[in-house]
Amino acid sequence: MRRTSLILVSGLLPILSGSCGDAPSVGGQRLPGSAGSLAELATTVLVGLAAADTLRLEGVRLTEIEHNEMVWPELPASAPEVNYPVDLAWKNIRTRNRAALSDLFGVYENRKLQFIDAECRGPTEAFESFVVHTDCWVTLERDGDLIPPQRIFKDVLDWDGELKIFRYYEP
């Protein structure tokens, strides 16, 4: 079992390189700020939560452009017969994400957090260009106490090994 101390740790968003699809690349990444593993993603999130670092937390979450231009066109909700506009979908994600972060800061801000494990327990949904891992849980220690697995983020996009969060989880 690997433990990573998270409080006062800086620079955990490494610059990764990868190759995926036809999406434009920034610094070798199709999804800038993405993580190379679920453990790396969860560790970065815990560092951001402990420090109430919204920039770090937003950095590992899909941007509006990534969602609207890369992901949305392949989702079932984007089908013309569904008639669900992308701007409404993004507004919903953004609103729920803000509420979730407010709740999460109340639980994790200024706490000593240690990453223990991360797993996505739900089904994996495969699309043409990416995979979505669902029902994700993080096991951690908070202030030295092991706590049961937590749903801090719900779904993770995997674009050829580059992982990003759809939105943070709101209870």
C-alpha positions in Angstrom: 0.0 0.0 0.0 1.6 3.3 -1.1 1.0 6.4 0.9 1.7 9.9 -0.3 1.8 12.9 2.0 -0.2 15.7 0.4 -0.3 18.7 2.6 2.2 21.4 1.5 3.3 19.4 -1.5 3.7 21.5 -4.6 4.1 20.8 -8.3 2.3 17.5 -8.6 0.9 18.3 -12.0 3.6 16.9 -14.2 4.0 17.7 -17.9 3.1 14.4 -19.6 3.4 13.4 -23.2 1.1 11.1 -25.0 -0.6 10.5 -28.3 -4.3 10.3 -28.9 -6.8 10.7 -31.7 -6.9 13.8 -33.9 -7.2 16.3 -31.0 -4.8 19.2 -31.0 -1.8 18.8 -28.8 -0.5 21.3 -26.2 2.9 20.5 -24.8 2.6 16.9 -26.1 -0.8 16.5 -24.5 -4.2 16.4 -26.0 -5.7 17.1 -22.6 -3.3 19.6 -20.8 -3.2 19.1 -17.1 -4.3 15.4 -17.4 -2.8 12.7 -15.2 -1.2 9.5 -16.4 -2.9 7.3 -13.8 -5.9 7.2 -11.5 -3.6 7.4 -8.5 -1.8 10.5 -9.9 -5.2 12.1 -10.6 -6.5 11.4 -7.1 -3.3 12.6 -5.5 -3.4 15.9 -7.4 -7.0 16.3 -6.3 -6.2 15.7 -2.7 -3.4 18.2 -2.8 -5.8 20.8 -4.4 -8.5 20.1 -1.8 -6.1 20.4 1.2 -4.9 23.8 -0.1 -8.3 24.9 -1.5 -6.4 25.4 -4.8 -9.2 25.8 -7.3 -6.7 26.3 -10.2 -5.1 23.0 -9.5 -8.6 21.3 -9.2 -9.8 22.9 -12.4 -6.6 21.9 -14.1 -7.4 18.2 -13.9 -11.1 18.6 -14.8 -12.3 18.8 -18.4 -12.4 22.3 -19.8 -15.4 23.7 -21.7 -13.5 23.3 -25.0 -12.5 19.7 -24.3 -16.0 18.9 -23.3 -17.8 20.7 -26.1 -15.5 19.9 -29.0 -13.9 16.5 -28.1 -16.2 14.7 -25.8 -19.8 15.9 -26.4 -20.0 14.9 -30.0 -19.6 11.2 -29.0 -22.0 11.2 -26.1 -25.5 9.8 -26.6 -27.0 13.1 -25.3 -25.6 14.9 -28.3 -27.7 13.0 -30.8 -30.0 15.4 -32.7 -33.1 13.5 -31.8 -32.3 14.0 -28.1 -32.3 17.8 -28.6 -30.1 18.6 -25.6 -27.9 21.6 -26.3 -24.2 21.4 -25.5 -24.3 24.8 -23.7 -26.9 23.6 -21.3 -24.9 20.4 -20.7 -21.8 22.4 -19.9 -23.8 24.9 -17.7 -25.1 21.9 -15.7 -21.6 20.5 -15.3 -20.2 23.8 -14.2 -23.0 24.5 -11.7 -22.8 21.1 -10.1 -19.0 21.3 -10.0 -19.0 24.6 -8.1 -21.4 23.2 -5.5 -19.3 20.1 -5.1 -16.1 22.0 -4.6 -17.7 24.2 -1.9 -18.8 21.0 -0.1 -15.5 19.3 -0.6 -13.5 22.3 0.8 -15.6 22.1 3.9 -14.4 18.5 4.5 -10.8 18.6 3.2 -9.4 22.1 3.3 -6.4 22.6 5.7 -6.3 18.9 6.5 -3.4 16.6 6.4 -4.3 14.2 3.7 -2.6 11.0 2.6 -3.6 9.2 -0.6 -4.1 5.4 -0.1 -5.9 4.1 -3.2 -8.3 5.0 -6.0 -10.6 2.9 -8.0 -13.5 3.2 -10.4 -16.1 0.6 -9.4 -18.7 1.2 -12.1 -18.8 0.0 -15.7 -16.3 1.4 -18.2 -18.1 3.1 -21.1 -16.1 2.9 -24.4 -16.6 5.5 -27.1 -14.8 6.0 -30.5 -12.1 8.3 -29.1 -12.1 7.8 -25.4 -13.2 5.7 -22.4 -15.2 6.8 -19.4 -14.5 5.2 -16.0 -17.5 5.5 -13.7 -18.3 5.4 -10.0 -14.8 6.5 -8.8 -13.7 6.3 -5.1 -10.7 7.5 -3.3 -9.3 5.9 -0.1 -7.3 8.3 2.1 -6.2 9.3 5.5 -7.4 12.6 6.9 -5.5 14.0 9.8 -3.9 10.6 10.4 -7.2 8.7 10.4 -8.0 6.2 7.7 -11.5 7.0 6.5 -13.8 4.9 4.3 -13.5 5.4 0.5 -14.9 8.7 -0.6 -16.6 9.8 -3.8 -14.6 13.0 -4.5 -15.1 12.8 -8.2 -17.5 10.6 -10.0 -16.4 9.9 -13.6 -13.0 10.0 -15.3 -12.3 10.5 -19.0 -9.5 8.4 -20.3 -8.2 9.7 -23.7 -5.5 7.3 -24.7 -4.0 7.3 -21.2 -4.6 10.9 -20.4 -7.1 11.1 -17.5 -9.3 14.0 -16.5 -12.3 14.4 -14.3 -15.8 15.3 -15.7 -16.8 17.0 -12.5 -16.4 16.8 -8.8 -18.9 14.8 -6.8 -21.7 16.5 -4.9 -23.4 14.4 -2.3 
